Amino acid sequence: MYQAFCHIGPACADAAPLMALPFMLFFVILLGLVFIVPMCLFKFFLWWRLFSKAGYSGAFGLLLLAPFGTLIMLCILAFSKWPINKKD
């Protein structure tokens, strides 16, 4: 049935999915650059600000790159004394 809509002939039906592959790859890469990368950068920025306001180094936000990094960061924030709350 698909071959009936192909203007070139039966060989076109076999090549059609392969012809769409470069376009699909282009749109997946474009999706990553436009949506996923800025969202990851924004997430790093938020965690950096959170740790800075708690009195820690903002570089703790880079723990997101580690496996189970979010869990490690939450444990640090939940179970340690925050430097900003320490009395001199």
C-alpha positions as CSV (number, residue, x, y, z in Angstrom):
1,M,0.0,0.0,0.0
2,Y,2.9,2.4,0.8
3,Q,4.4,1.8,-2.6
4,A,1.2,3.1,-4.3
5,F,2.0,6.6,-2.9
6,C,5.6,6.6,-4.0
7,H,6.2,8.5,-7.2
8,I,9.5,6.9,-8.1
9,G,8.6,3.3,-7.8
10,P,8.9,0.3,-5.5
11,A,12.6,1.1,-4.7
12,C,11.5,4.3,-3.1
13,A,9.5,2.5,-0.4
14,D,12.6,0.9,0.9
15,A,14.7,4.1,0.9
16,A,12.1,6.4,2.5
17,P,12.9,5.6,6.1
18,L,16.6,6.0,5.5
19,M,16.1,9.4,3.8
20,A,14.3,10.7,7.0
21,L,17.2,9.7,9.3
22,P,19.3,12.8,8.7
23,F,16.3,15.1,9.3
24,M,15.4,13.3,12.5
25,L,19.0,13.5,13.8
26,F,19.1,17.2,12.9
27,F,15.9,17.9,14.9
28,V,17.1,15.8,17.9
29,I,20.3,17.8,18.0
30,L,18.4,21.1,17.6
31,L,16.1,20.1,20.4
32,G,19.1,19.4,22.6
33,L,20.7,22.7,21.9
34,V,17.6,24.8,22.2
35,F,15.9,23.2,25.2
36,I,18.0,20.7,27.1
37,V,21.3,22.6,27.3
38,P,19.8,25.8,28.6
39,M,17.7,23.9,31.2
40,C,20.8,22.1,32.5
41,L,22.7,25.4,32.7
42,F,19.8,27.0,34.6
43,K,19.7,24.0,37.0
44,F,23.4,24.5,37.7
45,F,22.8,28.2,38.3
46,L,20.0,27.5,40.8
47,W,22.0,25.0,42.8
48,W,25.0,27.4,42.7
49,R,22.8,30.2,44.2
50,L,21.3,27.8,46.8
51,F,24.6,26.8,48.1
52,S,25.9,30.3,48.1
53,K,23.0,31.6,50.1
54,A,23.5,28.7,52.6
55,G,27.1,29.9,53.1
56,Y,28.8,27.1,51.2
57,S,30.9,27.4,48.1
58,G,28.7,27.6,45.0
59,A,30.9,25.0,43.4
60,F,29.0,22.4,45.4
61,G,26.4,22.8,42.6
62,L,28.7,21.0,40.3
63,L,27.9,17.8,42.2
64,L,25.0,17.5,39.8
65,L,27.6,16.0,37.4
66,A,28.3,13.1,39.8
67,P,26.2,10.0,40.0
68,F,23.6,10.5,42.8
69,G,24.8,14.1,43.0
70,T,21.4,15.5,43.9
71,L,21.1,13.0,46.7
72,I,24.6,14.0,48.0
73,M,23.7,17.7,47.8
74,L,20.4,17.2,49.7
75,C,22.2,15.2,52.4
76,I,24.8,18.0,52.8
77,L,22.1,20.6,53.1
78,A,19.9,18.6,55.4
79,F,22.4,17.1,57.9
80,S,25.2,19.7,58.2
81,K,25.3,23.0,60.1
82,W,25.1,25.8,57.6
83,P,28.0,28.2,57.7
84,I,25.6,31.1,57.4
85,N,24.0,30.2,60.7
86,K,27.2,29.8,62.7
87,K,27.9,32.3,65.5
88,D,31.3,33.9,65.5
